[in-house]
Amino acid sequence: MELAQYIVMNTSLGMDKGKLCAQCAHAVISVLDKVDEETINEWKNEGMKKIVLKVTSTQELVELFEKVKKKLPCVLITDAGKTQIKAGSKTCFACGPIEESEGEKYFSHLKLL
């Protein structure tokens, strides 16, 4: 079984690279609370693969999150507004780690960041 974490970034907010990386980190850590320990350990042993994808609007991000969260362990990140972007901005979401074959069902239409 090949496991991967999927991270979907909202590129419409104009975040610089550092901000984008920080939001991604919030997502990948937060979602682990929704995944069983056995899966996390297996994913770690496989090298902790991550696939970072992009959407071009908040609407697209939220709509995809709402669809995916019904089936997969996911967390949506909302910014506190302390630095570059407005409070309440939806920056990204992360899913998994999950089987790549499962992730492809939901994310294959997206482009890599």
TIVEX-792175 format. One record per residue: residue number from 0; x, y, z of N, C-alpha, C in turn; residue in one letter. Coordinates in Angstrom, 2 decimals, always signed. Each point is the difference from the previous one (the first is absolute). Example, Ala and Ser with C-alpha at 12.3 -4.5 7.8 and 13.67 -1.06 7.14 Angstrom:
! residues 2
nr/nc1/nc2/nc3/cac1/cac2/cac3/cc1/cc2/cc3/rest
0/+13.19/-5.69/+7.80/-0.89/+1.19/+0.00/+0.90/+1.20/+0.00/A
1/-0.35/+1.05/-0.72/+0.82/+1.19/+0.06/-0.77/+1.09/+0.73/S
END
This chain:
! residues 113
nr/nc1/nc2/nc3/cac1/cac2/cac3/cc1/cc2/cc3/rest
0/+0.86/-1.19/+0.00/-0.86/+1.19/+0.00/+0.89/+1.24/+0.00/M
1/-0.25/+0.91/-0.94/+0.73/+1.27/-0.03/-0.87/+1.09/+0.58/E
2/+0.52/+0.66/+1.02/-0.74/+1.06/+0.68/+0.58/+1.36/-0.36/L
3/-0.87/+1.00/-0.01/+0.43/+1.37/-0.24/-0.95/+0.95/+0.71/A
4/+0.55/+1.14/+0.37/-0.82/+1.11/+0.48/-0.24/+0.90/-1.21/Q
5/-1.22/+0.48/-0.12/-0.35/+0.94/-1.07/-0.25/+1.36/+0.63/Y
6/+0.65/+1.02/-0.53/-0.18/+1.36/+0.49/-0.47/+0.84/-1.19/I
7/-1.10/+0.71/+0.19/-0.57/+0.84/-1.06/+0.12/+1.45/+0.45/V
8/+0.76/+0.79/-0.76/+0.28/+1.39/+0.35/-0.86/+0.95/-0.82/M
9/-0.48/+1.05/+0.66/-0.79/+1.06/-0.64/+0.96/+1.07/-0.51/N
10/+0.23/+0.04/-1.31/+0.97/+0.95/-0.56/-0.59/+1.38/-0.25/T
11/-1.29/+0.18/+0.23/-0.63/+1.30/-0.27/+0.32/+1.06/+1.04/S
12/+0.60/-0.39/+1.11/+0.23/+0.94/+1.10/+1.30/+0.78/-0.12/L
13/+0.87/-0.37/-0.91/+1.25/+0.72/-0.19/+0.99/-0.17/+1.14/G
14/-0.03/-1.13/+0.67/+0.94/-0.25/+1.10/+1.42/-0.13/-0.55/M
15/+0.99/+0.57/+0.72/+1.37/-0.22/-0.43/+0.41/-1.43/+0.37/D
16/+1.17/-0.41/-0.45/+0.42/-1.40/+0.18/+0.08/-0.40/+1.46/K
17/+0.49/+0.88/+0.85/+0.10/-0.32/+1.42/-1.36/-0.21/+0.64/G
18/-0.93/+0.88/-0.29/-1.37/-0.10/+0.52/-0.66/-1.29/-0.50/K
19/+0.18/-0.26/-1.29/-0.57/-1.20/-0.59/+0.54/-1.26/+0.69/L
20/+1.30/-0.03/+0.25/+0.61/-1.15/+0.68/-0.53/-0.14/+1.42/C
21/-0.17/+1.11/+0.71/-0.52/-0.05/+1.36/-1.43/-0.55/+0.03/A
22/-0.83/+0.43/-0.95/-1.38/-0.48/-0.06/-0.04/-1.50/-0.32/Q
23/+0.86/-0.41/-0.90/+0.12/-1.42/-0.35/+0.40/-0.81/+1.24/C
24/+0.94/+0.52/+0.77/+0.44/-0.69/+1.22/-1.14/-0.12/+1.01/A
25/-0.79/+1.06/+0.16/-1.17/-0.07/+0.89/-0.90/-1.15/-0.43/H
26/-0.23/-0.11/-1.29/-0.92/-1.02/-0.52/+0.53/-1.41/+0.20/A
27/+1.26/-0.24/-0.36/+0.52/-1.36/+0.06/+0.11/-0.51/+1.43/V
28/+0.23/+0.89/+0.94/+0.06/-0.42/+1.40/-1.40/-0.18/+0.57/I
29/-0.89/+0.94/-0.27/-1.35/-0.04/+0.57/-0.79/-1.23/-0.43/S
30/+0.14/-0.42/-1.24/-0.80/-1.12/-0.50/+0.41/-1.33/+0.64/V
31/+1.21/-0.08/+0.53/+0.44/-1.26/+0.60/-0.86/-0.41/+1.19/L
32/-0.66/+0.96/+0.65/-0.91/-0.32/+1.11/-1.19/-0.84/-0.46/D
33/-0.27/-0.01/-1.30/-1.16/-0.72/-0.54/+0.38/-1.35/-0.62/K
34/+1.27/-0.38/+0.11/+0.50/-1.23/-0.64/+0.48/-0.96/+1.09/V
35/-0.29/-1.29/-0.18/+0.41/-0.97/+1.01/+1.52/-0.17/+0.02/D
36/+0.50/-0.35/+1.18/+1.44/-0.07/+0.24/+0.69/-1.02/-0.91/E
37/-0.66/-1.10/-0.26/+0.60/-1.03/-0.86/+0.25/+0.54/-1.41/E
38/-0.96/+0.73/-0.53/+0.16/+0.60/-1.33/+1.11/+1.04/+0.00/T
39/+0.06/+0.82/+1.05/+1.05/+1.01/+0.10/+1.38/-0.66/+0.03/I
40/+0.14/-1.06/+0.80/+1.29/-0.68/+0.08/+0.40/-0.63/-1.33/N
41/-0.95/-0.60/-0.69/+0.29/-0.58/-1.31/+0.44/+1.08/-0.98/E
42/-0.71/+1.13/+0.00/+0.34/+1.13/-0.86/+1.41/+0.51/+0.31/W
43/+0.34/+0.11/+1.27/+1.34/+0.44/+0.38/+1.05/-0.98/-0.52/K
44/-0.27/-1.29/+0.13/+0.94/-1.02/-0.47/+0.16/+0.01/-1.52/N
45/-1.03/+0.47/-0.70/+0.05/+0.10/-1.46/+0.67/+1.29/-0.49/E
46/+0.33/+0.91/+0.91/+0.68/+1.23/-0.39/-0.84/+1.27/+0.06/G
47/-1.22/-0.09/+0.54/-0.87/+1.16/+0.23/-0.28/+0.79/-1.29/M
48/-0.40/-0.67/-1.04/-0.28/+0.65/-1.29/-1.12/+1.03/+0.14/K
49/+0.23/+1.15/-0.65/-1.00/+1.07/-0.05/-0.17/+0.44/-1.45/K
50/-1.23/+0.28/-0.37/-0.31/+0.49/-1.34/-0.70/+1.34/+0.19/I
51/+0.65/+1.08/-0.46/-0.52/+1.34/+0.20/-0.60/+0.50/-1.32/V
52/-1.28/+0.33/+0.08/-0.79/+0.39/-1.16/-0.53/+1.41/+0.17/L
53/-0.59/+0.55/-1.06/-0.50/+1.37/+0.11/-1.39/+0.15/-0.59/K
54/-0.71/+0.96/+0.58/-1.26/+0.49/-0.56/+0.15/+1.51/-0.11/V
55/-0.85/+0.63/-0.82/+0.18/+1.42/-0.27/-1.08/+0.89/+0.61/T
56/-0.80/-0.57/+0.90/-1.00/+0.83/+0.68/-0.38/-0.63/+1.33/S
57/-0.47/+0.85/+0.90/-0.49/-0.48/+1.29/-1.22/-0.87/-0.20/T
58/-0.86/+0.37/-0.91/-1.20/-0.80/-0.27/+0.37/-1.42/-0.42/Q
59/+0.96/-0.12/-0.89/+0.44/-1.33/-0.46/+0.59/-0.80/+1.16/E
60/+0.79/+0.65/+0.85/+0.59/-0.66/+1.16/-1.07/-0.53/+0.93/L
61/-0.94/+0.85/+0.37/-1.04/-0.38/+0.96/-0.93/-1.07/-0.58/V
62/-0.38/+0.14/-1.25/-0.87/-1.00/-0.62/+0.66/-1.37/-0.04/E
63/+1.28/-0.05/-0.35/+0.71/-1.27/-0.04/+0.15/-0.57/+1.40/L
64/+0.34/+0.85/+0.97/+0.12/-0.45/+1.38/-1.32/-0.60/+0.49/F
65/-1.10/+0.67/-0.24/-1.31/-0.49/+0.46/-0.33/-1.36/-0.62/E
66/+0.39/-0.20/-1.23/-0.23/-1.29/-0.67/+0.89/-1.09/+0.60/K
67/+1.28/+0.30/+0.14/+0.98/-1.00/+0.41/-0.12/-0.37/+1.47/V
68/-0.34/+0.96/+0.86/-0.04/-0.28/+1.44/-1.05/-1.03/+0.38/K
69/-0.96/-0.25/-0.88/-1.02/-1.01/+0.27/+0.57/-1.41/-0.05/K
70/+1.12/-0.16/-0.71/+0.58/-1.33/-0.21/+1.40/-0.18/+0.57/K
71/+0.74/+1.09/+0.17/+1.41/-0.09/+0.37/+0.30/+0.88/+1.21/L
72/+1.07/-0.34/+0.76/+0.41/+0.87/+1.11/+0.62/+1.28/-0.55/P
73/-0.66/+1.12/+0.23/+0.45/+1.29/-0.55/-0.13/+1.11/+1.03/C
74/+0.84/+1.02/-0.18/-0.05/+1.20/+0.83/+0.15/+1.22/-0.90/V
75/-0.91/+0.96/+0.16/+0.06/+1.28/-0.72/+0.66/+1.03/+0.91/L
76/+0.95/+0.74/-0.54/+0.72/+1.01/+0.78/-0.56/+1.38/-0.30/I
77/-0.35/+0.71/+1.06/-0.51/+1.37/-0.08/+1.01/+0.91/+0.69/T
78/+0.48/+1.01/-0.70/+1.06/+0.86/+0.53/-0.51/+0.94/+1.08/D
79/+0.86/+0.27/+0.96/-0.34/+0.90/+1.11/+0.13/+1.47/-0.38/A
80/+0.64/+0.30/-1.12/+0.10/+1.38/-0.47/+1.05/+0.84/+0.70/G
81/+1.03/-0.63/+0.55/+1.02/+0.74/+0.74/+1.13/+0.53/-0.88/K
82/+0.09/-0.49/-1.24/+1.11/+0.46/-0.84/-0.50/+0.51/-1.35/T
83/+0.03/-0.82/-1.03/-0.19/+0.48/-1.37/-1.43/+0.04/-0.50/Q
84/-0.84/-0.83/+0.51/-1.34/-0.12/-0.58/-1.08/+0.24/+1.04/I
85/-1.20/+0.24/-0.48/-1.13/+0.34/+0.85/-0.40/-1.18/+0.89/K
86/-0.36/+0.31/+1.25/-0.48/-1.03/+0.93/-1.21/-0.70/-0.61/A
87/-0.03/-1.31/+0.17/-1.09/-0.80/-0.53/+0.24/-0.54/-1.39/G
88/+1.12/+0.38/-0.61/+0.32/-0.51/-1.34/+0.25/-1.50/+0.05/S
89/-0.59/-0.72/-0.93/+0.19/-1.45/-0.12/+1.24/-0.22/-0.87/K
90/+1.08/-0.49/+0.62/+1.27/-0.07/-0.70/+0.28/-1.34/-0.67/T
91/-0.42/-1.10/+0.64/+0.32/-1.31/-0.53/-0.74/-1.07/+0.78/C
92/+0.06/-1.22/-0.51/-0.42/-1.14/+0.81/+0.91/-1.18/-0.29/F
93/+0.07/-0.91/+0.97/+0.80/-1.22/-0.14/-0.88/-1.20/+0.26/A
94/+0.32/-1.09/-0.68/-0.67/-1.29/+0.19/+1.06/-1.07/+0.21/C
95/-0.29/-0.88/+0.93/+0.82/-1.18/+0.18/+1.16/+0.15/+0.95/G
96/+0.84/-1.02/-0.06/+0.30/-0.87/-1.11/-1.11/-1.00/-0.32/P
97/-0.17/-0.20/-1.32/-0.97/-0.94/-0.54/+0.67/-0.77/-1.13/I
98/-0.65/-1.07/-0.44/+0.52/-0.74/-1.14/-0.04/+0.90/-1.24/E
99/+1.09/-0.01/-0.76/+0.05/+0.84/-1.19/-1.14/-0.30/-0.96/E
100/-0.38/-1.24/-0.11/-1.10/-0.36/-0.91/-1.30/+0.68/+0.43/S
101/-0.18/+0.19/+1.29/-1.18/+0.71/+0.51/+0.11/+1.49/-0.29/E
102/+1.18/+0.57/+0.23/+0.22/+1.41/-0.26/-0.21/+0.38/-1.46/G
103/+0.39/-0.88/-0.89/-0.15/+0.28/-1.43/-1.46/+0.19/-0.40/E
104/-0.90/-0.64/+0.72/-1.43/+0.14/-0.30/-0.48/+1.44/+0.19/K
105/+0.61/+0.71/+0.93/-0.45/+1.34/+0.37/+0.88/+1.12/-0.53/Y
106/+1.28/-0.30/-0.25/+0.96/+1.07/-0.28/+0.67/-0.07/-1.36/F
107/-0.28/-1.00/-0.81/+0.73/-0.18/-1.26/-0.22/+1.14/-0.99/S
108/-1.07/+0.76/+0.16/-0.28/+1.12/-0.91/+0.80/+1.26/+0.34/H
109/+0.65/+0.02/+1.16/+0.74/+1.19/+0.44/+1.43/-0.03/-0.50/L
110/+0.59/+1.19/-0.13/+1.40/+0.13/-0.40/+0.88/+0.12/+1.24/K
111/+1.24/-0.46/-0.15/+0.97/+0.16/+1.07/+0.29/+1.47/+0.23/L
112/+0.28/+0.36/+1.24/+0.33/+1.38/+0.34/+1.35/+0.35/-0.61/L
END
